[in-house]
């Protein structure tokens, strides 16, 4: 519908160009927007105001010439010129009836398009350190990232979803040491004070128990040997960071490289498998799980540093520094420490370099909001290596805050005090979790209301939408019970009978779906689709409560059943993109 109007205006402008009224620019985007008030028509176009300078005339005068040059169309009843030069279009009912036919003909494919032209996009999301199970905060990034990927695929992009596994670095060493210390408790029966900066959760005990079952006491050492000569931990007045680092070194020293790697890999694999299983059951799937460790082992990190160094963007001052301030960062960044170890940032540079080397034309990173300071330095590195920072979109997701009643639930992976995504899914279900997570813009704070998510009421948006879908299914099932039939072809021919205000409102809502889908995808805003489905469900429920569908008049019955069947199709299509089921009974 919108594209048809755009074409009408473009045809009119080309006619004016042929008459010498104006010369159109090489790239011309015709903006058609829905009016906020139906009194001003259904759509409005601002082309006259945009092009008036080229035409060397007042916008209203140009608008009159555009209207005069518009090709005739059965979609448009009339046009009006409003305000400084807006062209308002009033559509014929046939324009909305055509949408119902298109929906029923298109089925599950209705709304799909090729705006993306098969452009290769890589989208990386969640990528939580495998140092613990996913919690409800990670769930928001998972639902958001998966839905953005679905939306981009729906409008024709070639999307590659990826999880970056941080399987190297200090946090993983802290996890390995935490597992080993819990293992020592099982092996030796000794339980010295557990480090304040170690991972505390019960899952660490589970991994330690698995390590003990598979290896017996082979990695055991007396507590006196393990803790001898270490600096004080924080409870004893020391520095918890220095203490845990000293314990990591002690673990490496006592175990040796091979045994330490066994402990390290067991913890890593246990948690990666747990995360993968959790996300899979949440309906979140990836084409690739990319290992940070392989960047180092393949030499990609050193190659990235060499690339920066060759371009003159690296200098040495006790360590190797990337001169990121030359590209707008607040300070320069270390890429290789004085001891020769490369930094996490260096791995990130290499990872993003590889993303473009793998042929992706656009890259989307979805990070937690606490990573906002990381954005300029990554873009700086890309620019320094000759790439265009505009090819990287970084979307920051605020963690969801979980409430039980009025009580906020604390979240701390290190202390082990958190609600896992798995627990949330079990309590409220995948559908409510997936929908609630994308109800707001990703950068907005979100309070996750457990009681609302579980309620079967009109206040629960996902229940309200699913109930609309189920209600249509129920009406269609009643056809057999009442010995009635629905002639779909006849219904599509009789749509002109739909003149009630509730029917016109539902027709208008259905006509918006393609626009909402394209907007939600191109702006990375799933909440647009979620809100649209809520509005569509409301229009249907209002219609359902005001009118009978299974009326005696065969033509009217067929028309109404075609209309609500189209609504059911759009509800189902939209819910699928959000990763939510569309039940036929409730």
N, C-alpha and C positions, 0 to 999 in steps of 0.2 A: 504494500500500500504506500508506504513512505517512498520507496524507490520509484514507484510509478509516478508519483507527484514530482520527484526530482527530475525524472526524464521529461515530463511535460514542461517544466520550467527551462531545462536545458534546451529543449527544442525551440521554445519561444526565444531564448537568448540568441541561439544560432540564426534564427530568422531575422532578429534585429541586427545581428552582425552582417548578414547578407545585404541588409538595407543600408548599411553604413552608419547605423546609429551609434555603435560602439565596437571596439576591438576586444574580444575576450582574451584573458590571460591564458597561457599554456596550461597551467594547472588551475582548475576551477572546481571548487567544492560547493555544491548547492546545499545550503542548510535548510532543512525542513524540520520544524518542531511541532509537537502537539500543543494546541492552545490550552491554557489553564482553565478557561471558561468556555463552555460550548456555545455561549452566546456569540463568541467571536469566531465561530467555525470549528473545524476539527483540526486543521493544521495551519501553520503560518510560515511564510518564507521571507527572509530579509535580503534577498538578492538585490533588490532595487537600492537599498541603502549601501550595500557593499560596493556596488558597481556604478553608483551615481557619478563619481568623479571621472571615471573612464568615459562615461556617456556625456559628461559636461552638462548635466541638467539636474534639477532637483529630484530627490528620491521618489516623491509622489508622482512626478511627471514620468519618470522611468517606469515606475510600477504600473501606471496606466498603459504604457506601451507594451510592457511584458504581458499584461492581462489580455490586451487586444491580440497579441501574437500567439497566445496559448492554443495548442491544437484542441479540437473538441474531444471530449472524453466522457464515456458513460459513468465514470467514477465520480465526476464533479457536478454538483447541482448548480453552484454559483461561486463566484469569487467576490471579495470585497477588499478595498484598500483602506487600511486603518493606520491611525497615528502618523508617524513621520514617513511611512512608506511600506509597512508590512502588507503582504498579500495573504489574505485569509482564504482558505479553501473550505467549502462546505461540501461534504461527501454525500453521495447518493447511498441509500440503503443497500443497493446492489454491491457496493464496495465492501461492506461488512459481510454480506452473504457469501461473497467469494472466498472470504477467509475461512468460513466454516467448511466449504467444499475443499479448500486446499488442505486444511487440517485433517479431514477425514481421508482424503486421498494420500496425504503424505505419511500419516500414522506416526510411528516412532521417529521418522526422519524429518518430520516437519520442523522448520526453524533452522535446520542445518544449512550452512552456506560456505562459501570459499573466500571469505575476506582475507584469510591468512595466506592463501595461494601456496599452501604446502611449505611455508617457510619453516626452517628447522629451529625449534626453540628447546633449550634445556632448562628444566625447572628443578631446582634443588630445594628440598624442604625437610623439616624436622631435624635430621642430622644431629640428633642429641648424642653427646658423648656416651658410649656404651659403658657407663659406670654405675648404672642402676636402671630399673624398669622405667618405662615412660610414665609420667604423671599427667594430671589433668591439664597442666599448662602446655605440655607438648601436644596434647590432643587437639588444641585449637590450631596450631600450626599444621598438624596432619590433615585435619578436615579442610582447612583453608587451602592448603597447597594442592590437595587432591582435587578439590572442586575447581580451582583455577585451571588446573590441567585439563579437566573435563570440558570446561567452557571453551578453552582455546582450541581443543580438538574439534569441538562442535562448530566452530566458525572457520575451520580449514587449516589450522596450523599442524605441523608435524612435531608433536610434543614428546620429549624424552624426559621421563621423571627419574630423579636420581637421589639417592641417600648417600651422603658423604660420611663414611665411617672413620671417626677420629680414633684410629687404633694405634696411635703412637703418642709420645709426649708424656708430660708430667702427671696429668690426671689418671691416665691408664696405669702409670707406675704406682700411684697412690692406691688404686683399686687392687692391683696385684699384691702389694704389700699388706693391704687390709685383709685380703683373702688368706694370705700366708699366715698372718697373726692369728686369725680365727682357726686356721688349720692346726697351728701349734697348740691351741687350747685343747683341741680334740686329741692330738697326739701325745702331749705331755701331761695333760690334766692341770697345768698351771694357767692361771688367769690373771696376769699382771694388768695394770691399768691400760685400757685401750686408748690409743692416741686420739687426741681431741680433733685432729684434722683428718682422720681416717674415715672411710665410709662405714656408717654405723648400722645400716638397715639389716633386717633379717635375711634378705636375699644374699648378703655376704656370707652369712653362716651356711646358707644352702649351698653356695658354690664351694665353700671350704669343706663341707661334708662330702660333696662329690669328689673333690680333690683327694680327700682321705680314703674314700671307698676305692678309688682307682689306683692309688699309689701307696697306701698303707702309711708307715712312719718314715718313709725314705727321705722326706724333706724336713724332718724334725731336728730341732736344736734346742738346748735348754734355754730357758728365759734369761738366765744369768749371762749367757753368751750373747744372746740377741741384743740385750739392752745395756750391756756394759759400756761405760764411757760415753754414752750419748748425752747431748745437751738436754737441758730441762724442757719439758713440755709446758704448754701455756698454764695449766692448773698449778704448776710448781713455780710459776714466775718466769718461765722461759718463752721462747718464740715458737709457736706451733708449726710455722712454715719450716723453720730450720730443723725442728725435731723430726717432722715427717720425711724431709729430704735425707736426713741422717739415717733414718730407718730404711729408706729405699736403698741407700748405699750399703747398709749392713746386710740387707736381704740379698743383694747382688753378690756381695763378698762371700757370704756363707753358702749360698746355693750354687754359685757359679752361673755362667751365662746360659748353659743348656737347661739346667733345672729351673732357673728363674723364668726362662722362656716358656717352660711347661706350665708353670703357675700362671704366668701372664696370659698365655693363649687360652687356657681353660676358662679363666674369668671373662676374657674377651668374647670367646665363642658362645659361652653360656648366655651372656647378656645380648649379644647381637641376635642370636636365635630367638631369644625371648622377645626382643623388640620387633623382629621380623614377623613373628607369629601374632603378636599383639596388633600390629598394623594391618596385617593380612585379614584378621578377623574384624577389623574396623572398616574394611573395604578400601584400604589404602595400599596401592600396589606400585612397585617401581620396576622400571626397565633395567636398572643397574644399581648395585651397591658398591660404591667406589671407595677403595681402601687408601687412606692417607699414607699408610706404610709403603705402599707400592710407589708412591711419588719419590720417597727417599731411596728405596732400593733400586729403582729404575734410573736414578740420576736426574730425574726431572727437577728436583729442588735446586741442585747445583747448576743445572742448565739455566734455570730462571734467573738465578743470581748472576751467572756469567753474562746473560743477556743484558741485565741492568748495568752490570759493570762495563760491558763493552760500549754501552750507550752513554757512559759517563755519569750515571745517576747513583753511583755507590762510592763511598769514601770510607777510609779506615781511621778509627780513633778509639783504640782499645778493643773495638769490635768492628764488624763490618756493618755500615749504616746505609740505608736507602734514603736518598735526599727527597723525601716525600713532600717537604715544605715547598719545593719548586712547583708542586702541582696542587697546592691549596690545602694540604694537610697542616695541622696545628704544630706538629713537630716531626723530626726525622725518626725513622724506625730501624731497629736492629734486625738484620736478616741472618747474621751469623755471629754468635757470641765469641768472646775471646778464647774460650776453650775449644773452639772449632765446631760446636754444635749449632745447627741451624734452628731458627725459631719457628713457632707455630705460624707466624705471619709469612715466613718464607714458603712454608708448605702451601698456604692459601694462595700466594702469588702463583706458584707452580700449578696448583689445581685450576685456577682460572685461566692460566695460559693454555693448559691442556683442553679446557672446555672449547675454546675457539679453534685450537688445532684439530679437534675432532669434527669440525665442520658446522658447529652450531652458529647460526646467524644472530641469535639473540639469547641472552642468558638471564634467567630470573632466579635470584636468591631470596629465599624466605627465611628470615632470621627473627629471633626474639628481639623485643624492643631494647633490651639491655645491650645490644650490639650496635646501637646507632653510631657510636664513635668509630666503629670499624669501617663504615662505608667509605668515607673519603680516602682512607689509605689504600683500600683495595682498588678503587677507581684510579687513584694516583699511579699505582703499580701498572695497571692496564695501559694507561696513557704513556707511561714511561717506556713500555715495551712495544709501543707503536699501534696499540689497539685503540678503538674509540670507546671512551667511557659510557657513551650513550647506549652502547650495545649491552650494558649490564643494568638491569633494574633490580634494586634491592627493596624488598617489601618487608616492613617491620611489623611484627605481630605482638600485640600485648598479651601477656599470659592471662588466662582466665582465672578469676578469683572465685573459689568455691565456697558456698555458704550452706550450712545446715541450719535451717531456721534463720535466726539472727546471728549465729556464731560463724565467724570466718574460720576455715580450716587451714592450719599452718602448712606451708610447703617448704621442705628442705631436703634435698636429695642426700646431702652429706650426713645429716643427723638421722635420716631414715624416717622422718615424720612427714609423710605425704600420702595423698590418695592417688593410687595408680590409675592410669587410663583403663586398665582392665577392670578395676573395681567400679569405676564410673559406668562403663559399658554394661556391667552386670546389673547395676542398680537402676539405671534409667533407660538402657537399651541403646543400640547403635543409632537408630533413627533420630531419637531426641538429641543425642550427643552431636551427631553430624549437623543437624539443623541449627541447634542453639549456637554452635561454634561459629557459624557463618551469618548469623542474624545482624551483625554490626560490621562496620568497617574494621579492617584488621588492625588499624592503629588506635582504635578506640578501646578504652578499658572495658572489661566485660565481667559482670557478676553473674556467675552461673547458679541459677536458682534450682536446686535439686527437686524441691517439692513441686514447683511448676512443671519441670520437665517430666515428672512422673504422673502428673494429673491428667485425667481424661475429662477435660473441660474446654470450653471455647476460649479460655484464656491461654491455653497451651497452643501456640501457633502450629506446631507440627501435627498435633492431634487434629486440630481444626481443618488443616489442609487434607490430611489423609481421610478424614471423615467425609469431606466433600467428594473425594474420589470413590469411597465406598458407597456413598449414598447414590451416586449415579449407577453404580453396578447393581445396587439393590433395586432401583427402578427398572432397569433392563431385565432383571430376573423375574420381576412381577409380570412381565408380558406373558410368559408361559402360564403362570398361575391364573391369570385372568383370560386366558385363551385369546390373547391379542397378538398382533404382529407389528413389526417395524420395517417398513419399506424404505431402506436408506436412500435409494435413488429418488423416490418420490419426496422424501423429506427434504432433500437438497433442492428440489424443484419448487417446494412450497415455503421457502424461507421468508418470502415477502409477507407471510401471515404473522410473522413475529414483530408485532408493533407495540407490545406492552413496554412500559418504561424499564421494568426489570430485564426484559429480553434485550432491549437496546443497550442497557448497561453491560450485560454479559457479552454481547457481540463486540462492544467497544473494547472491553478487557481482553478478549481473545485476539483482537487485531493488534494489540500491543506486544504480544509475546516475542515476535522476531526482533523487534527493536530493543526490548529489554535484554534478550539473550546477547545480542551483539554488543550492547553497551556494557553489560556485566563482564563480558569476556575481554573486551579491549581495554577496559579500565581496571581489570583485576578486582572486581567488586561483586563477589557472589551474593552479598546482602541485597543487591538490587533484584536478583531473581527470587530470593527468599521472600522479600517484601511483596513482589508482584504476585507470587503464588498465594500469599495470605490475602491480598486484595481480590484475586480471582475467586478464591474459596468463599470469601465474604459475599461477592456478587452472586455466586451460585446458591449459597445457603439462603440468601434473601429471596431469590427467585423461587427456590424450593418451598419456602414457607408461605409464599404468596399465591402460588398457582399449582394446579394439577397438571401433570404431564400426560397421564394415561386417560385422556378425554375421549369422548365418543366420536368427535370429528376426526376422521382418519387423516386428513391432510394436516390439520393443526397438530395432531398427535405426532405424526411423522416429523413435522418441522421441529417441534420442541425436543423430540428425542434426538434428532440430528444435532441440535444446538448443545444439549447437555452431553452428548457423546463427544463432541468436539472439546467441551470443557474437561471431560475426563481425560482425553488424550493429552491435552496440554498440562494438566496437573501431573499426569504420569511422566511425561517427558521432562518436565522441570524437576520433579523430585528425583528422577534418575540422575540428572546432572549434579544434584546436590548430594548424591550418595544415600538417598533415603528411599525406602520402599513405598509402593503405592498399593496398599491392601484392598482387596475386593470386598472384604467383610470386616466389621469391627464391632 
